[in-house]
Amino acid sequence: MVLLALAVLPAFLPSYQVSVITQVLIFSVLAMSIDILAGFAGRTSLGHGAIFGVSSYVAIYWTSTLGGDIWIGIALGILAATALAGVFAALAIRTSGVYFLLLTLALGMIVWGVCLRWTAVTGGENGLRGVGRPVFIADHASFYYAVLIVVAPLTWLMWRLVHSPFGLTLRGIRDSESRMRSLGYNVPLHLFVAFVLSGFFAGVAGGLYVLFNNFVSPSTVQLSQSVSALLMAITGGVGTLLGSFVGAAAIIVLENAVSAYTARWPSVLGIAFVLIMIFAPEGVVGRARLLLARRRFRSSKPNHSGG
Amino acid sequence: MMGINLFQILNGLTFAALIFIVASGFTLIFGLLRIVNLAHGALYLVGGLAGYSAAKASGSFVVGALAAMALVAALGAVLDRGLLSFVRGVELRQVLLTLGVAFLLNDISLVIWGGDTFSVPVPEALRGAMWIGGGMYPKYRIFVLILGLLVFAALWLLLNKTRLGALIRAGVDDPEMVEAMGINIQRVFLGTFMLGAALAGLGGGVGGAFLTLYPSADAEILVFSLAVVIIGGRGSLVGAALGALLVGLLNAIGQVMFPELAYFVIFGPMAVLLAFRPLGLFGRAA
């Protein structure tokens, strides 16, 4: 149903809105990749903006500086993102909670620092410009379909992943690491694989972003990228994979609306973060689920007062 | 090692002293209150900019530094009482909330001071260079080095030799017990938070004279503080000092030998260390 609605959208909407929705789809993938870790393995990452951006950097460097083929560039970008996620994972999986967050934050900042300072390769603050989209997906509508064709199966794949025995094991680790360990599960290995897979998906999002934006700069890998992607996952509801679409739509629409009136987007992002942390930490979809569950609980036990 | 001499080592030591001043505030709040204040870098930047304005207006460096500390301590109080009290006890939500505050503070300072680079004016007595071991070295940096040592000594004495320090340490382990003894532990915690914030402000006021202040300075100083605390281990003052020393010296070496990849030189060793000691050099399991 939703897919069908998404498929006919470009027929009704002007191209600007189509490109906003394209952006929503791309960032939903990034938000879901974060949610795989945050919602199912209980590890909140602040380094995914860097993984995402490295994929973009590699793809654009390959096509514009080295003059290579764009598809190979994107493949290499995804590979680089996955490898980087492997490095991050190796360093971070032994920690949890706040330490994991700090470590991924610091690792992401290193990537940002390197992108900023290594001017010879990354172009420093000026960033890198790509060679543009291939002709057959050049206009907004056809690019939208191309992204949809990639994102739909990818979403299904991620959904399958978190609902597979592997995903259940992750949830077990989230709820009680020591219990899973004593049951004989290899906890570090599961977390490592989850992180690398999550990095792969973030890399795919980075590859799509290259086609969408055709430009990459240190601001693509910086902390605010990780933060807004995490906010998307949280707004949608941590642990509700598909909530990421809701979250991404909310944040991107908000960003577009705010930037039409003021340049103070970081302030708005900051305030949004503070308000969500205080009032709705379980996110929109998470809260809806909670309410629904309460209602079900009440109707199934009519004599039971209180919820 | 080519190119490494006394001058670079002094650079490393003085930089270490500065990041220790900032990171000690971070580790104080993290270790004692268990709050990871990701707005610490933004507090540094706001403190530095306010210190710059106050020093310009009054013509006094000391007034600037004191104004920076006072303003940032007040901001810390607002942050602790106004916002963090809503999410007390939920670590991850506290961290993310302070992250939102960091974005907000950074953007507000961009509105007030603009995107220019500022340098806090150094007092007459600290300008110029002095002879050290057969070479000339900037007086101001020596001053920062001494200040860093003084901050370390003062904090160590406060925590280990005073009644207040004992209260803080006891409050961390068992707040209810301290409360039952008739002590307002919340006020002690608030004071600790303000002290930690004030150290970020002091760092901004002092650091603004030799690192200069620019819009992304908050992120850079936050990463250095994180590295220091991650290496040193949570809440350990000695750990923070050693971490700062390590980060400062590696940074000086990195800038000389691999200018474009200086970050790797700092964080590579941090990564290796973490592979063996996830809680840092002096970290204890919570």
Chai-1 contact restraints between the chains, C-beta under 6 A:
chainA,res_idxA,chainB,res_idxB,connection_type,confidence,min_distance_angstrom,max_distance_angstrom,comment,restraint_id
A,T44,B,L92,contact,1.0,0.0,6.0,A-B,restraint_1
A,L91,B,A271,contact,1.0,0.0,6.0,A-B,restraint_2
A,L91,B,L274,contact,1.0,0.0,6.0,A-B,restraint_3
A,R94,B,P278,contact,1.0,0.0,6.0,A-B,restraint_4
A,T95,B,P278,contact,1.0,0.0,6.0,A-B,restraint_5
A,V98,B,V36,contact,1.0,0.0,6.0,A-B,restraint_6
A,V98,B,E91,contact,1.0,0.0,6.0,A-B,restraint_7
A,V98,B,V95,contact,1.0,0.0,6.0,A-B,restraint_8
A,L101,B,V95,contact,1.0,0.0,6.0,A-B,restraint_9
A,L102,B,L226,contact,1.0,0.0,6.0,A-B,restraint_10
A,A106,B,L226,contact,1.0,0.0,6.0,A-B,restraint_11
A,M109,B,V223,contact,1.0,0.0,6.0,A-B,restraint_12
A,I110,B,Y263,contact,1.0,0.0,6.0,A-B,restraint_13
A,I110,B,F267,contact,1.0,0.0,6.0,A-B,restraint_14
A,G113,B,Y263,contact,1.0,0.0,6.0,A-B,restraint_15
A,V114,B,Y263,contact,1.0,0.0,6.0,A-B,restraint_16
A,R117,B,E260,contact,1.0,0.0,6.0,A-B,restraint_17
A,W118,B,E260,contact,1.0,0.0,6.0,A-B,restraint_18
A,R264,B,D107,contact,1.0,0.0,6.0,A-B,restraint_19
A,P266,B,F103,contact,1.0,0.0,6.0,A-B,restraint_20
A,P266,B,D107,contact,1.0,0.0,6.0,A-B,restraint_21
A,S267,B,L104,contact,1.0,0.0,6.0,A-B,restraint_22
A,S267,B,D107,contact,1.0,0.0,6.0,A-B,restraint_23
A,L269,B,F103,contact,1.0,0.0,6.0,A-B,restraint_24
A,G270,B,G100,contact,1.0,0.0,6.0,A-B,restraint_25
A,G270,B,F103,contact,1.0,0.0,6.0,A-B,restraint_26
A,G270,B,L104,contact,1.0,0.0,6.0,A-B,restraint_27
A,F273,B,G100,contact,1.0,0.0,6.0,A-B,restraint_28
A,V274,B,L97,contact,1.0,0.0,6.0,A-B,restraint_29
A,V274,B,G100,contact,1.0,0.0,6.0,A-B,restraint_30
A,M277,B,R93,contact,1.0,0.0,6.0,A-B,restraint_31
A,M277,B,L96,contact,1.0,0.0,6.0,A-B,restraint_32
A,M277,B,L97,contact,1.0,0.0,6.0,A-B,restraint_33
A,I278,B,F86,contact,1.0,0.0,6.0,A-B,restraint_34
A,P281,B,R93,contact,1.0,0.0,6.0,A-B,restraint_35
